[in-house]
Amino acid sequence: MFLSDSCRAYVLAEQGVGSARNTSNCVYVELGKSIGAGIVIDRRYLEGNHHMAGEFGHITIDPTSDSQCNYGKQGCRKALASISSIVHRYAKLSGGTLSDRNSSHVSEVFEKAGRNDPVALNVLDTVAKAIGLGISHLVLLFNPALVILGGELLHGEDLLLQGIKR
């Protein structure tokens, strides 16, 4: 399943029976293994050419970054804020061995940040900035009444949400 398919399902479900049911314009932001958005404008899902609207995870936000996503793009939001990038960056900066880049290891990074590990806090600060910047762009572009966050990274929302808002 493409990320755009899951974002579409989530945003349409939110609009049909969830927190967006009384809005005509909303954005659902998926934060996890990948990063993307489902966008509804005037109660219509925005698909774009080849159904690729909302793939804002591949927008470059730091062209000087050495981080790459799995498509080889440097400095894009996915390279800086996806689950695998969090695990990889933490392992690289800490000299650790979290080489298995999956969601069980990202929870370890969240746990370490919760115990004030400075490397984990630094990594999550970078993630929060990348996500917050992306959401601010979506708000400026589409002026939604509501932005809904979802995905595996929200298991660490207590560590990310303040930085995203900032």
N, C-alpha and C positions, 0 to 999 in steps of 0.2 A: 504494500500500500504506500502511495506517495504521501509525503507530509501534507501536501495541499488537500488530499482526501481526508485525512484525520482532522485537520484544522477546519475544513468545511463542515464535517460532521459535528464537531464540537460547537462551532459558532451557530449552526442552524439549530442544534439541540438547545443551546442556551437561549436562542431567540424564541424557540417554540414553547419550551416549558421551564426555562431556567431564569437566571438573573437578568437576561436581556429581553424578556418577553414583552416589555412595554416600550422598547426602543426601535427606531427605524434604522439607526446607524450605530454599529458597534464593531469592535475588533476583538478577536480571541487570539492570544499570543501563546503559542506552544513552546515550552522551555524544557528541553531534555536532551535526548541523543541528537536531535536536530533542533533547529530554531526556525519558526515560521509563524505566519499569521493567517487567520481566516477573517475576511473583511466583508461586512454587510453594509451596503449603502442603499438608502431608500427601500429597505426590506429585501434587497436583491443581493445575492452572493456575488462578489467580484471575482471572476475567474481569470480574466486576462487571456492573452494569446497562449495557446498550448497549456492552458490551466496552470500557469506559473505565477499568477499574482499572489503576493503575500510571502514569497520566498526571500524575506528580508534578512535571513540568516547569512546570506552570501554577499551582502553589501559590505564593502570594505569600510572599516571605521578607523583602522590604524595601519596605514600603508607602510610604516616603518617596523611593524611587528614581524618577528621571525616565526610566529605561529601560523600553521597552515591547517585548513580543513581537509577532509578526506578527498576533496576534489582538487587539492593543490593550491587553493586560493589563499593568499597571505593576508593576514590582518582582518579577515571578515568576522562578523559577529559569531558565526558558528566556530571559527578557529579560536575565539577568545572566551566563549561562554557556554559551549555545549558540555555535556557530561564528560566526554573523552578529553576535551581540552582542560577541564578543571583537574582531572586526575593526572594528566600528563604534566601540566604546569606545576602542580604541587610536587610531584615526584622529581621533576627537574630542579626546582628551586630548593627543595629540602634534601636532595640527595637520597631520597627514599626509593622504595621498590614497588610502588603502586603501578606496576607495568600493565596490569590487566585493567583496561579502560572501560569499566562498566559501572552500572548504577550502584552496585554494592560497595564499590571502592569510593564513589563520590560521597556516600554516607560517612565514610571514614574521614574525609576532608571536612565535612560538616561537623562531625564530632570533635575533631581537633580544633576547629574554629571556635566551637562552643566552650572549649577549654583554654581559649585565648592563645592558641598557637599562632605566632606572628606570621608565619609563612601561609598558613591556611587563611588567616584573616586578609592578608594581602591578595591572595588569589581570588577570594570571594568578593573583595572590593573591586577588583578588575572586572569580574563577571557582572556585578551589580551595575557598574558604570556602563558597560557595553549594552546591557539589557535596557537600562533607563534611557540611554541615548536613543536606542532603537524605538522605544515606545514614544519618546518625545517626537521623533520623526513621523511615526504613524499618526499621532494626534495632530500634528501640524498639516500633514497631507490629507487626512480624511475627516478630521473634526468629529470623531465619534462621540456619542453621548456616554458611552461606556467602553472601558477596556477591561477584558477578562483575562486573567493569567491562569494557565494550566500547564500540566506536565510534571515530569519526575523531579525537576529541580525545586518545585515548591515544597518538597519535603524539608528543605532548608529555608523556608520563607522567613522564619524568625531571624535568620542571619543575612538574608538578601533583601528583604522588602524595604527596609529603611534606606539602604544604599540605592536601590532602584528609584525610590521616590525622590531622593536627593538629586 
